[in-house]
């Protein structure tokens, strides 16, 4: 009886779906990796955005 059901409009559901789809495409192109990864020449690369789109 203590549950709260929140209304989500169609446009919000579509926006969430599109964001999830874009994230999946982004991750398929740029797979998530450790924040610091080592390249073959021994240099380190740090992703400053943490993998976030926004």
C-alpha positions as CSV (number, residue, x, y, z in Angstrom):
1,X,0.0,0.0,0.0
2,X,3.0,2.3,0.5
3,X,4.1,2.1,-3.2
4,X,4.1,5.2,-5.3
5,X,3.6,4.9,-9.1
6,X,5.1,7.7,-11.1
7,X,3.5,8.8,-14.4
8,X,6.0,8.9,-17.3
9,X,4.8,10.5,-20.5
10,X,5.3,9.0,-23.9
11,X,7.8,11.7,-24.9
12,X,9.9,11.0,-21.8
13,X,9.8,7.2,-22.4
14,X,10.9,7.9,-26.1
15,X,13.7,10.2,-24.9
16,X,15.0,7.6,-22.5
17,X,14.8,4.9,-25.2
18,X,16.8,7.1,-27.6
19,X,19.4,7.9,-25.0
20,X,19.8,4.2,-24.2
21,X,20.1,3.3,-27.9
22,X,22.7,6.1,-28.4
23,X,24.7,4.8,-25.4
24,X,24.6,1.3,-26.8
25,X,25.9,2.5,-30.2
26,X,28.6,4.7,-28.5
27,X,29.7,1.7,-26.4
28,X,29.9,-0.6,-29.4
29,X,32.2,1.9,-31.2
30,X,34.2,3.0,-28.1
31,X,34.0,0.1,-25.6
32,X,34.2,1.1,-22.0
33,X,37.6,0.5,-20.6
34,X,39.6,1.3,-17.5
35,X,40.0,5.0,-16.8
36,X,43.7,4.6,-17.4
37,X,44.8,2.4,-20.2
38,X,48.3,1.8,-21.4
39,X,49.2,2.0,-25.1
40,X,51.8,-0.3,-26.7
41,X,54.4,2.5,-26.6
42,X,54.1,2.7,-22.8
43,X,52.2,6.0,-22.6
44,X,49.0,6.3,-20.6
45,X,45.7,7.7,-21.8
46,X,43.1,9.0,-19.4
47,X,39.5,9.6,-20.5
48,X,38.6,12.9,-19.0
49,X,34.8,12.5,-19.6
50,X,34.6,9.3,-17.7
51,X,32.7,7.8,-20.7
52,X,29.7,10.1,-20.3
53,X,27.8,11.6,-23.2
54,X,26.3,14.5,-21.3
